[in-house]
């Protein structure tokens, strides 16, 4: 996969790619050794979860739990911010309607209907900076609170620059459960953060782990615990074309992956977790790694949308992709397979018009069924769109107020032809989750199973 990621990274960054500092073999080994030592130090203290991509899971906020369960909708209330953090990954100067998953909303009522349709149990308000449009932000919070499930958990992200006691009371009264401050946006000024403690039920600090600010953060952690902050969430710095010039001014080392991340940022987060336990600081701390976001937030989106597009003879993989299995053979064999399916299970197969191919649910597969057939394996994903692209199959989801959501299905991987030996291996996997033979089926493994662990430092 490294070669694939390298090609992706080269394409994304073009002429700037040679400027990115990736580690040598020796440097990778040194970084890996340092990480292993930190992992050993927090072993038995910090609880890992989500395929060993997130820690400490002993005391996550309810918002983080809902994110991990795939039951959370993030609404970007506006596209403007009044701070200029060097690590910000995207532009923050765009005029736009409130948006989630590329779907825009003209009113809070439309969004509340959307939340109900997709059975979300948590909503976060982000930006931009939500308090640049306080009336709009409060109207969305209040409408979700009044029109969605009574136990809906609502939180908001802010840089804290526009916080006042009055606005905090309005947010609380509108129904806000939790507020998350990026204190790095204001050079770790804690004054406005202090105002929130005791007004908003849950107060969280959520920041990237900035390597050169490690010692400063150790001191700040003590202050956060003392003032009654409930949670500290740490993220891994990520390089993007937008923040490229600013991150290049820092002496960071980067990891090849589908997106490029900073090695030293992860080590900083782990060192801060170790520090909290070493000093017995009473503050819930959580490292939200890039692999967690990529794998588990992606899984949630694929599963949510895929359930609208899946057909009876298909099923969902552990990693949230819709799996389609086709068997190809002569008409006599295909007819025999079809005839051998009981009437109550006929919905689990679909016969091709020429009767030389049958789509079949994995539960109907046996060694005898596939004997003599060519097996083809396809994987699909689904996304929400504001309007129809007409490039792929789609459905429309009509909300009560007239808002229409488009869900489009697309092929996530080119169709694979599976040999008889590998087909037997696949059947065993589908029946009891027996691991694939990695040498023969590595290309489809990442669509079947969720990867585990942090990224290798290569």
N, C-alpha and C positions, 0 to 999 in steps of 0.2 A: 504493500500500500504506500510505502514511503515515496516510490517513484511517481505514483499517481498524485499524491499530495504535492510533491515538488513541482510537477507540471501545472497543477492548479494554481499554486502560489506564483509561479513564473508568469502565467497568463494574467493573473489579477494585478500584479505589480509592474509588469513590463520592464521598462528600462531602469526602474528603481529596485528591481529584485536583487541585483548584485550588492546593493548597499545594506541589505539586511544581514545582520550578524547571526549566523547559525553556528552551533558549537562543533568543534573538531571531535574526533573520537575520544581523545584524552579528556577534553573539556566535558563531554557528555558523561564520561565515567565519573569525573569529579562531582558533577552536579547530581548524578544518580546516587553516589555514595552519601552526599550531604542529605539528600531527601530520605534515603533509607534510614539514616541515623535519626532524623527528626520523626519519622514514622515509628521507629522503635521506641523513642522517648514518650510518645503519646499513646502507645499501644496499651490497651486495657483501661485507658482513661477516656479518650475521645471515642465516641461511637461512630463507626462508618456506616453509611447507607447508600442506597441507590447504586448498587454495583461498585461500591468502594470509590465513588466519585464525590462524596459530600460528607463532611464532618465538621463539627460535632453534632450528631443527630440526637443527643440526649435530651435537648430542650429547644427544639426548633419553634419559631413562631408559628401560629396557625396559618398565616399566609404562606410560609415556606412549605408547610405540610400539604396544603392544598395545591401548591405548585408541583410538588413531587407526585401527587396523586393525579395530576392532569385535570384538575377541577377548577382552574383559575383562568380568568380572562383579564388581560392587560389592556386598558384603554389609554391611548396616547391622546390626551385632552387638547393639546396644542403642539405646535412645532417650533416654539421659541423658548430661548433660555437667556437669562441675564448674567450668566457666569461663563467663563471660558476655560474650563478644565482641560489641561493638556492631554488627558487620556480619553476624553469623550470620543466615542467611535463614530458618531454620525453628525450631520449638519443639524443645527438648532436655530435656523433662521427661515423656516418655511411657513407660509400661510396654509393652513389645512383645517378641515373639519375633524372632530374627534374620530379616531380611527383605531381599529383592531383587525389584525389579519388582512390588511389591505381593504377592509370594508369600512366605509365611512357612515356616520350617523348625523342626521339633521336635527335630532332632538334627543333629550334624555329618555323620553318614552320609547323611542325606537331602540335605544340601547338596552333598556330594561327588558323589552320583549326578546331581544337577541339573547340576553343572559338566561332568560327563562327557557327559550327554545333549546338551547344547548346544555341545559342543566348544570350550569356553573354554580359552585358553592362559594366562590371567592372572586372578588373584583379588585384590581389595583388601578389607581389613577396615576399616570405618569405623563411625561412631556418630552421635550420642553420642560418648562417649569410651570406646574399646575397653578401656582399662585400668581402668575402673570394674568390669569383670567379667573379670578376668585369666584365671581358670580356663576360662571359656567361650570367650574369645578364643583362648587357646592350644589348646584342644581342637579348634576349627574349623581353625586353621592346620595342626595336626598331622594331622588326618584328611584334609584336602585334599592335603597333602604325601604321605601314605602310600597314598592311594586314587585319585589322579588321575595325569595324565601326569608322567613323571619330570622333564620340563623346565618344569613349571608354575611360573610366576613369581608370587610372593605378596608383597604389600606391605600396610602398615598405616598408617593416619593416627592421629595423636595430638597433643594439646596439650602433651604432655611433662611435665605436672605430677606424674604418678605414676611417672615413670621412675626405676628404680634399676638398678644394675649387675646385680643378681640377675635382675630381670625381663627385662632385655635378653638375658642369656645363655639364659634359658628360651625367649624368642621365637626367637632364633637356632637353638637346638637343635630347636625344633619345626618349623623349615623356613622361617622368614621371610627373604626376599631383600632387602627394602628397607623402611625406616621413614621416614615423612614427618612432620615436625614443623611445626605452626602456632605459630611462636615469637611471633606477635602476640598470642596468647591469654594470654601471661604477660609482657607488656610487654618483649618481646625479650630475656628472660633466656636465656642460652646455656649455662648450667651443665649441665643435663640432656642437652642436645643433644651436648655434648662427650663425655658418657659413651658415647653410641652409636657414635661413630667408633672403628673398630677392632674392634667387636663385631658389629654388623650389617653385612653386606657393602656395602650401598649406603645412604647417609644423605642425605636430601633435606630441604630446607626448602620448605614449600608454604604460601603466604600470599596474601591479597589485597593488591593494590597500593594502600596507603592514602596519599592525596595529601599530607596534612600531616606524614607521617613519611618523606618523600623523603630529606631530608638524613641522618636517623638511619639509614635503610636503606643509604645509600652507605657509611657507616662500618661497618655490620654486614656488608656484602658482603665487605669486606676480611677481616674476622675469620672469616667462613665459609670463605673460600678458604684462609686460613692454617691453620685447624684440620682441614682435610681433608674438608669437606662436599662431596658429589659434584654435587649439583644444587640450583638455586633455581628453583622454579616460582611464577610470579606470576599471580594471577587478577584479573578485573575485578569491582569491587564491583557488587552487584545489589540493587536496592530490592525489597522484598516487603512485603505487609501486616503480616507479623510484625515486621520490623525498621524499619518506617516511622518510628515516633516517634524512634528513636535516630538514624537517618540524617538526619532532618530537622534535627537539632541541628548538623549540619555543612553548610557552605556549598558544597554540591555542585550540579553542573548535570547534567541527566539527558537520556537519549536515548529517544525513542519507539521501541518495537519490540514483539515479542510479550511480552517482559519488559523492564522498565525498568532501564537500567544507567547507571553514572556515567562521564561523559566524562573528568573529571580523573584517574580511576583508570587508564584506558587510557594517558593521556599520561604518568602516573607510571611505569607499567611500561615504556613505550618509552624514557623517559629513563634508567631504570636499565640497560636493555640497552645503550644508547649509552655510559653511564658505564663499564660493564664492558669494552667494547672500547676506549674512550678511554684507560683506565688499564691496559689489558692485564692484567686480573685473571683468573686461571686458575680460573674457576668457570662451569660450564655453566648458562646462564640461559634460561628459557623463559617466554614470555607465552602463557597459555591464555585467549584471549578468549572472551567470551560467544558470539559467532557460531560459534566452533569447537565449543563444547559443544552448542549448540542444533542445529547442522547435522549434525555428524559422530557425536555420540553418539545423536542421533535416527535418523540413517541406519542405524547399527549395529543398533539395536533393531528398526526396521521390517524390515530385511533378514532378520535372524535369525528373527523370528516369521512374517514373510510367506512365507518358504520352506516353512513347514508348511501354509500355507493356499492357496498359489497353485495354479491349475488349469492343465492342459496347454495350453489355448488362450489363456492370459494370459501376461504376462511382467513383469519387474521394471524399473522406471525407474532411471535413474542415481541418483535421490534416494531409492530404496528403497520406492517405492509400487508396489503391484500394479496394473497397467494392464489394463483390460478394454475391448475394442473390439467393439461390436455394429453390424452392418449391417442396416438395415431396407429392405425393398422388397416388390414383389409376389411371390407364391409362385413364379412362373416364374423370375424372376431369382435368387431365393435358392436354388432347386433347382439352377439352372445353376452357381452358385458351388459348391455342395456337391458336385455331380457332377464338377466340374473339379478337385477335390482328390484326389490319388492316395491309394490305400488306406493306404500307409505313413505318410501325413500326416493321415489322418482324425482322429487324436487332437488335432490342432491346431485343430479347429473343433467347434462344438456347435450343432446345429440346434434352433431353438425349436419347441415343440409345434405351433404354428399354421403353421409353415414360412414365416413372413413375416419372420423375424429369424434371423440367424446370428451367433454369437460366433466371432471369428476371431483367430488369432495374427498379430502384425504381419508375420512372415516370409511369410505367405500373401497379403499385400496387394499389389495392383498397381493401376495407374490403371484398367485394364479391369475388374478385380474390383469396384471401388467405383463405377464409372460408373452413374449412375441410382439409386444408393442413398443413403439418409440414414445418416450415420455418427454413432454415439453413443460418447462417451468417458467412462469412469468410472475413478476411482482409489480404491483401498482400502488400509487399513493394518491391522496386527494387533498386539495387545497380549497380555501374559501376565496372568492373573488367578488369584486364590486360589480363587474359586468362580464358577460359571456365572451370568451376568447374565440370560440368556434374552432379551436384546434383539437379539442378532446371531448369525450362524452361528459355530459354535465346534467345536474338536476337543479331545480330551483326550490328554495325553502321560503315560503311566503309567511312573513310574520303578520300578526293580527292587524297591525296598523297600516299594512300595505307595503312595508319594506320587504324587498326581495334579496335573499342571499343566494349567490351562485356557489355550488360545490362542483368542482371539476376533477375528474379522474384522469391520471396520466401514468404512462409506463415509467417505472422507476429504474428498470434494468432491462437490457435486451434479453429476449427469450433464450433460455438455455435448453439444449437437448441433453437429456440425461441417459447415460448408458445403463444397461441392465444391472450391473454391479452397483453403480451409484444409486440407481432407483431403489434397490433393496436397502441400501444405507439410508436413503431418505425416508422410506416407509418406517424403518425402525425409529428414526428420529421423530416422525410424526405421531407414532403410537405411544412412545414412552420418553420422549425428549433425549434419547441416546445422542451423544455428541456426534457431529459429522466427522467423517474422515477428512481432516483438514487438507491433506494433499490433493484430494480430488474435487472437493466442493468448497474450496476457500472463497471463490468468487461470490457465492450466494450466501455464505455464512453470515455476513453482516446484515443481510436482509431478513434472516431468520432469527437471530439471537442478538440481544443487547450486549454490546461490548462492555467489559468490566475494567475497572482500574483507571488510574491517572495516565496521562499521555507519557510515552517514553521520551526521553530527552535526546532526540535525534534531529 
